[in-house]
Amino acid sequence: MSAGTNVGVEEIIEALRQRGRMRVSELNAVQPDIDKLHIALVRLRNDGYVSLLQDDVVLRLSSQEQTDLERLEVEFEKGQRDSITALRQIREGKLYRERYSNFDEYMAGRWGRTRQWATQQINWLRRLQLLEERGKGSYQLTVDDAQVLGPLEEEPECFVRAIEEADDEARRLGKRRNKKMLQAAVERQTAFVNRRQHSGFPADLSYEEFRSLERLGTNRRLQPDLLTEARQKSEAESRPLADCLTEVCGTEQTFPSDERLLAVARGEVLDNLVTPLIQLSEQWQSDKELEEQRKKLQRLLDEVETKLKPKLVNTDESDDEEKDDGEDAEPGKPADERLSYEVRLTGDFAVWAAEWSGIESGQATLDETELQQMLQVFADLVGDGGIGSESSITVKPIE
């Protein structure tokens, strides 16, 4: 077609290259004069550039595009990894445009599939290729995995690290990587990206620094300037800042904010400051769990003691002889009327019970007095720190 064929013809062709298929009304934006637009479209149709289908104008496939479409559809029918590459090229080149008005119709009419299915497959291929380009070695990636990784696609470093972290966890547990592991890794990487973009954090915050701070937790109350106090203490006593900061935090029962920690230390120095604070945090958590265990035992003790109190006090002298009949009998309550309890023990509770009472397998049936005695001993042990926080005791009345 000669350069001076029609004003706006090249613009029409360029618009069609971008869209593949357009309505005549849409092309009005390219050539506002409707008469000139129709003349241009007729010329383009006669010269073999476009097809006019009712209100649609379709840019016809070139001979090369037609050859490509035939080759790519053969590739797609093979059903292997290359088939998704072929499908992506068909979609990107809009090679379906002569027979189908859009990609949805092409997938449904030509292959009996949905556009959503095609999009998932193409996303899977793109993300797998990203792993192969940026990661190390080969990766097993399902379509579901690719969807989970989607939020990190614009952060290639975090994208790769997420699946490598999930793989490391799977190896550590001796299991296959699952969706839950990958989701947890993606959440960590997303939190890292968000934290790095926060105005109070350095733009070059490393993932190692983020992980150190994350282990301290984020629920921190308003506190004095702990770092300044620790620095003054360090200078006055000629002691390491890390030791002084741990002492100050232990007294205040909280930690400095992440922003303040990062303003003082980075990299390995930050890790040296944070490591003892993490140990302090773990101790606080352990103390909290033990206190909850102690309170639970005390509640059980209170319940048993309430039931042990006589419901009726007899003043009849004739009852004295009955009391002497059973030395262990409770006042006003015959021994054979005492409640029994099914007791289940785990952890240190089970170990202690086995040593003292010969209770095996961590379970036994005890009457009220026996249970009261056991709970009192356990309450004392918990108070003295002799019971681990992972231990438990369950008491159920037997009717």
C-alpha positions as CSV (number, residue, x, y, z in Angstrom):
1,M,0.0,0.0,0.0
2,S,1.5,3.4,-1.0
3,A,2.3,5.9,1.7
4,G,-0.4,8.4,0.5
5,T,-3.2,5.9,0.2
6,N,-5.5,7.4,2.8
7,V,-5.0,9.7,5.8
8,G,-5.3,7.6,9.0
9,V,-4.8,4.1,7.3
10,E,-1.4,3.5,9.0
11,E,-3.0,4.5,12.3
12,I,-5.8,2.1,11.8
13,I,-3.4,-0.8,11.0
14,E,-1.3,0.1,14.1
15,A,-4.5,0.1,16.3
16,L,-5.5,-3.3,14.9
17,R,-2.0,-4.7,15.6
18,Q,-2.5,-3.8,19.2
19,R,-5.9,-5.3,19.6
20,G,-6.2,-7.8,16.7
21,R,-10.0,-7.2,16.4
22,M,-11.9,-3.9,16.9
23,R,-15.4,-2.6,16.4
24,V,-15.9,0.1,13.8
25,S,-17.1,2.5,16.5
26,E,-13.8,2.0,18.3
27,L,-11.8,2.9,15.2
28,N,-13.7,6.2,15.1
29,A,-11.2,7.4,17.7
30,V,-8.5,6.8,15.2
31,Q,-10.3,8.3,12.2
32,P,-13.1,10.6,13.4
33,D,-14.4,11.3,9.9
34,I,-16.8,8.3,9.5
35,D,-16.8,8.6,5.6
36,K,-13.0,8.5,5.4
37,L,-13.0,5.7,7.9
38,H,-15.3,3.5,5.8
39,I,-13.3,4.3,2.6
40,A,-10.1,3.3,4.4
41,L,-11.6,0.1,5.7
42,V,-12.9,-0.9,2.3
43,R,-9.4,-0.2,0.8
44,L,-7.7,-2.3,3.5
45,R,-10.2,-5.2,3.0
46,N,-9.6,-5.1,-0.8
47,D,-5.9,-5.1,-0.3
48,G,-6.2,-8.2,2.0
49,Y,-5.1,-6.4,5.3
50,V,-8.4,-6.8,7.2
51,S,-11.7,-8.8,7.2
52,L,-15.0,-7.0,7.9
53,L,-17.3,-9.2,10.0
54,Q,-20.5,-7.3,10.7
55,D,-19.4,-4.5,13.1
56,D,-15.9,-6.0,13.7
57,V,-12.7,-5.2,11.8
58,V,-10.2,-8.0,12.1
59,L,-6.5,-7.7,11.2
60,R,-5.9,-10.8,9.0
61,L,-3.1,-13.2,9.8
62,S,0.0,-12.8,7.7
63,S,1.3,-15.9,6.0
64,Q,4.0,-16.2,8.7
65,E,1.4,-15.8,11.5
66,Q,-0.8,-18.5,9.9
67,T,2.2,-20.9,9.7
68,D,3.0,-20.0,13.3
69,L,-0.6,-20.7,14.5
70,E,-0.6,-24.1,12.8
71,R,2.8,-25.1,14.3
72,L,1.9,-23.8,17.8
73,E,-1.5,-25.6,17.9
74,V,0.3,-28.8,17.1
75,E,2.7,-28.1,20.0
76,F,-0.2,-27.4,22.3
77,E,-1.9,-30.7,21.5
78,K,1.2,-32.6,22.7
79,G,0.3,-31.6,26.3
80,Q,3.9,-31.1,27.6
81,R,5.6,-28.1,29.0
82,D,6.2,-26.7,25.5
83,S,2.5,-26.8,25.0
84,I,2.0,-24.0,27.5
85,T,4.8,-22.0,25.8
86,A,2.9,-22.4,22.5
87,L,-0.4,-21.3,24.1
88,R,1.2,-18.2,25.5
89,Q,2.5,-17.3,22.1
90,I,-0.9,-17.8,20.5
91,R,-2.4,-15.5,23.2
92,E,0.3,-12.8,23.0
93,G,0.2,-12.7,19.2
94,K,-3.7,-12.9,19.1
95,L,-3.3,-15.5,16.4
96,Y,-6.8,-16.7,17.1
97,R,-8.4,-13.4,15.9
98,E,-9.6,-14.5,12.4
99,R,-11.9,-17.2,13.7
100,Y,-12.6,-16.1,17.3
101,S,-13.5,-12.7,18.7
102,N,-11.5,-13.1,21.9
103,F,-9.3,-15.6,23.8
104,D,-12.2,-16.9,25.9
105,E,-14.0,-18.0,22.7
106,Y,-10.8,-19.5,21.3
107,M,-10.1,-21.6,24.4
108,A,-13.8,-22.8,24.6
109,G,-14.4,-23.3,20.9
110,R,-11.0,-24.7,19.9
111,W,-9.9,-26.6,23.0
112,G,-13.0,-27.0,25.3
113,R,-11.1,-25.1,28.0
114,T,-11.6,-21.9,29.9
115,R,-9.6,-18.7,29.8
116,Q,-9.0,-19.1,33.6
117,W,-7.4,-22.5,33.0
118,A,-5.1,-21.1,30.4
119,T,-4.2,-18.1,32.6
120,Q,-3.2,-20.5,35.4
121,Q,-1.1,-22.6,33.1
122,I,0.7,-19.6,31.6
123,N,1.3,-18.1,35.1
124,W,2.7,-21.5,36.2
125,L,5.1,-21.5,33.3
126,R,6.2,-17.9,33.8
127,R,6.9,-18.5,37.5
128,L,8.7,-21.7,37.0
129,Q,10.9,-20.0,34.5
130,L,11.6,-17.2,37.0
131,L,12.7,-19.9,39.6
132,E,14.9,-21.5,37.0
133,E,16.5,-18.1,36.0
134,R,17.0,-16.7,39.5
135,G,17.3,-19.8,41.7
136,K,19.7,-22.7,42.0
137,G,19.1,-26.1,40.4
138,S,15.7,-27.4,39.4
139,Y,12.4,-27.0,41.1
140,Q,9.2,-29.0,41.4
141,L,6.3,-26.5,41.0
142,T,2.6,-27.3,40.7
143,V,-0.1,-25.0,39.4
144,D,-1.3,-24.5,43.0
145,D,2.3,-23.7,44.1
146,A,2.5,-21.1,41.4
147,Q,-0.7,-19.4,42.6
148,V,0.6,-19.3,46.2
149,L,3.8,-17.6,45.0
150,G,2.0,-15.1,42.9
151,P,2.2,-12.1,45.4
152,L,6.0,-12.3,45.2
153,E,6.4,-12.3,41.4
154,E,7.6,-8.7,41.4
155,E,10.2,-9.5,44.1
156,P,12.3,-12.2,42.4
157,E,14.8,-12.6,45.3
158,C,11.9,-13.2,47.8
159,F,10.1,-15.3,45.3
160,V,12.9,-17.8,45.1
161,R,13.7,-17.6,48.8
162,A,10.1,-18.5,49.7
163,I,10.2,-21.9,47.9
164,E,13.7,-22.6,49.1
165,E,12.6,-22.0,52.7
166,A,9.6,-24.3,52.3
167,D,11.9,-27.0,50.8
168,D,14.3,-26.6,53.7
169,E,11.4,-27.0,56.2
170,A,10.2,-30.1,54.4
171,R,13.7,-31.7,54.5
172,R,14.0,-30.8,58.2
173,L,10.7,-32.5,59.0
174,G,11.4,-35.4,56.7
175,K,8.3,-34.7,54.6
176,R,7.3,-33.5,51.2
177,R,6.8,-29.8,50.7
178,N,3.1,-29.0,51.0
179,K,0.9,-25.9,50.4
180,K,0.8,-24.9,54.1
181,M,4.7,-24.8,54.2
182,L,4.8,-22.7,51.1
183,Q,2.1,-20.3,52.3
184,A,3.9,-19.7,55.6
185,A,7.1,-18.9,53.6
186,V,5.3,-16.6,51.3
187,E,3.8,-14.8,54.3
188,R,7.2,-14.3,55.8
189,Q,8.7,-12.9,52.6
190,T,5.7,-10.6,52.1
191,A,6.1,-9.3,55.6
192,F,9.7,-8.7,54.8
193,V,8.9,-6.7,51.7
194,N,6.3,-4.7,53.6
195,R,8.7,-4.0,56.4
196,R,11.5,-2.9,54.0
197,Q,9.1,-0.4,52.4
198,H,8.1,1.1,55.8
199,S,9.3,4.6,56.3
200,G,11.0,3.8,59.5
201,F,13.2,1.0,58.1
202,P,16.4,1.2,56.0
203,A,15.7,0.5,52.3
204,D,18.6,-2.0,52.3
205,L,17.2,-4.0,55.3
206,S,18.5,-7.6,54.8
207,Y,16.3,-10.6,55.3
208,E,18.6,-11.9,58.0
209,E,18.1,-8.6,59.9
210,F,14.3,-8.9,59.4
211,R,14.3,-12.5,60.8
212,S,16.2,-11.5,63.9
213,L,13.8,-8.7,64.6
214,E,10.8,-10.8,63.8
215,R,11.8,-13.4,66.4
216,L,11.4,-10.7,69.1
217,G,7.8,-10.3,68.1
218,T,5.9,-7.1,67.3
219,N,3.6,-6.6,70.4
220,R,5.6,-4.1,72.4
221,R,4.3,-1.6,74.8
222,L,5.5,2.0,74.9
223,Q,8.8,2.1,76.7
224,P,11.5,4.5,77.7
225,D,14.6,4.8,75.6
226,L,16.0,1.4,76.5
227,L,19.0,1.7,74.2
228,T,20.1,5.0,75.7
229,E,19.8,3.6,79.2
230,A,21.7,0.4,78.1
231,R,24.5,2.5,76.5
232,Q,24.9,4.6,79.6
233,K,25.1,1.5,81.7
234,S,27.6,-0.1,79.3
235,E,29.9,3.0,79.4
236,A,29.6,3.4,83.2
237,E,30.4,-0.3,83.9
238,S,32.6,-1.0,80.9
239,R,30.5,-3.9,79.9
240,P,29.2,-5.1,76.5
241,L,26.1,-3.3,75.2
242,A,24.3,-6.6,74.5
243,D,24.6,-7.6,78.2
244,C,23.4,-4.2,79.5
245,L,20.5,-4.1,77.0
246,T,19.4,-7.5,78.1
247,E,19.4,-6.5,81.7
248,V,17.5,-3.2,81.0
249,C,14.9,-5.1,78.9
250,G,14.5,-7.7,81.6
251,T,13.8,-5.0,84.2
252,E,11.3,-3.2,81.9
253,Q,9.8,-6.4,80.6
254,T,9.8,-5.1,77.0
255,F,12.1,-4.5,74.0
256,P,13.2,-1.5,72.0
257,S,11.3,-0.9,68.8
258,D,12.7,-2.4,65.6
259,E,13.4,1.1,64.2
260,R,15.6,2.0,67.2
261,L,17.5,-1.3,67.1
262,L,18.2,-0.7,63.4
263,A,19.4,2.8,64.1
264,V,22.0,1.4,66.5
265,A,23.2,-1.8,64.8
266,R,23.0,-3.6,61.4
267,G,24.1,-7.0,60.2
268,E,26.1,-9.1,62.5
269,V,26.2,-6.4,65.2
270,L,22.4,-6.4,65.2
271,D,22.3,-10.2,65.5
272,N,24.6,-10.0,68.5
273,L,22.2,-7.6,70.2
274,V,19.1,-9.5,69.4
275,T,20.2,-13.0,70.2
276,P,20.2,-12.6,74.0
277,L,16.9,-10.7,73.8
278,I,15.4,-13.6,72.0
279,Q,16.5,-15.9,74.8
280,L,14.9,-13.4,77.3
281,S,11.7,-13.5,75.3
282,E,11.6,-17.3,75.3
283,Q,12.1,-17.2,79.1
284,W,9.2,-14.8,79.5
285,Q,7.0,-17.1,77.4
286,S,8.1,-20.1,79.4
287,D,7.3,-18.3,82.7
288,K,3.9,-17.3,81.4
289,E,3.1,-20.9,80.4
290,L,4.2,-22.2,83.8
291,E,2.1,-19.6,85.6
292,E,-0.9,-20.6,83.6
293,Q,-0.2,-24.3,84.5
294,R,0.1,-23.3,88.2
295,K,-3.3,-21.5,88.0
296,K,-4.9,-24.4,86.4
297,L,-3.7,-26.8,89.1
298,Q,-4.8,-24.4,91.8
299,R,-8.3,-24.3,90.2
300,L,-8.4,-28.1,90.2
301,L,-7.3,-28.2,93.9
302,D,-10.0,-25.7,94.8
303,E,-12.6,-27.8,93.1
304,V,-11.5,-31.0,94.9
305,E,-11.3,-29.3,98.3
306,T,-14.8,-27.9,97.8
307,K,-16.1,-31.4,97.2
308,L,-14.2,-32.8,100.2
309,K,-15.9,-30.5,102.6
310,P,-18.7,-32.3,104.5
311,K,-22.1,-31.6,103.1
312,L,-23.7,-32.4,106.5
313,V,-22.0,-32.2,110.0
314,N,-23.4,-34.7,112.5
315,T,-23.3,-33.9,116.2
316,D,-24.9,-37.1,117.3
317,E,-22.5,-38.9,119.7
318,S,-23.4,-42.2,118.1
319,D,-21.6,-41.1,115.0
320,D,-18.3,-41.1,116.8
321,E,-18.1,-44.9,116.7
322,E,-18.7,-44.8,113.0
323,K,-15.9,-42.4,112.5
324,D,-13.5,-44.7,114.2
325,D,-14.4,-47.6,111.9
326,G,-12.5,-46.0,109.0
327,E,-9.5,-44.0,109.9
328,D,-9.3,-42.5,106.4
329,A,-13.0,-41.7,106.1
330,E,-13.9,-38.1,105.7
331,P,-16.1,-36.4,108.3
332,G,-19.8,-36.9,107.5
333,K,-18.9,-38.9,104.3
334,P,-18.4,-42.7,104.1
335,A,-15.3,-43.8,102.2
336,D,-17.3,-45.7,99.7
337,E,-19.2,-42.5,98.8
338,R,-16.2,-40.5,97.7
339,L,-16.0,-39.4,94.1
340,S,-13.5,-41.0,91.8
341,Y,-11.6,-39.3,89.0
342,E,-10.0,-40.4,85.8
343,V,-6.6,-38.6,85.6
344,R,-4.4,-38.3,82.5
345,L,-0.9,-37.0,82.7
346,T,1.8,-36.0,80.2
347,G,5.4,-34.8,80.3
348,D,6.9,-34.3,83.7
349,F,3.6,-34.9,85.4
350,A,3.6,-38.4,84.1
351,V,7.3,-39.0,85.1
352,W,6.8,-37.7,88.7
353,A,3.5,-39.7,89.1
354,A,5.3,-42.9,88.0
355,E,8.1,-42.4,90.5
356,W,5.9,-41.6,93.4
357,S,2.7,-43.6,92.9
358,G,3.6,-46.2,90.4
359,I,1.1,-44.8,88.0
360,E,2.0,-46.2,84.5
361,S,1.1,-44.9,81.1
362,G,0.2,-41.5,82.4
363,Q,-3.3,-42.4,83.6
364,A,-5.0,-43.6,86.7
365,T,-8.2,-43.6,88.7
366,L,-8.0,-41.7,92.0
367,D,-10.4,-40.9,94.8
368,E,-10.8,-37.3,96.1
369,T,-8.1,-37.5,98.8
370,E,-5.5,-39.1,96.5
371,L,-6.2,-36.5,93.8
372,Q,-6.0,-33.7,96.3
373,Q,-2.6,-34.9,97.5
374,M,-1.3,-35.3,94.0
375,L,-2.4,-31.9,92.9
376,Q,-0.9,-30.2,95.9
377,V,2.5,-31.8,95.2
378,F,2.3,-30.8,91.5
379,A,1.3,-27.2,92.4
380,D,4.4,-27.0,94.6
381,L,6.6,-28.4,91.8
382,V,5.2,-26.0,89.2
383,G,5.9,-23.1,91.6
384,D,9.5,-24.4,92.1
385,G,10.0,-24.7,88.3
386,G,10.2,-28.5,88.4
387,I,7.6,-29.1,85.7
388,G,8.2,-28.3,82.0
389,S,5.6,-26.0,80.2
390,E,4.8,-28.8,77.8
391,S,3.4,-31.0,80.6
392,S,-0.4,-31.3,81.2
393,I,-2.9,-32.9,83.5
394,T,-6.5,-33.6,82.7
395,V,-9.0,-34.6,85.4
396,K,-12.5,-36.0,84.7
397,P,-15.0,-37.1,87.4
398,I,-16.3,-40.7,87.0
399,E,-20.0,-40.8,87.5
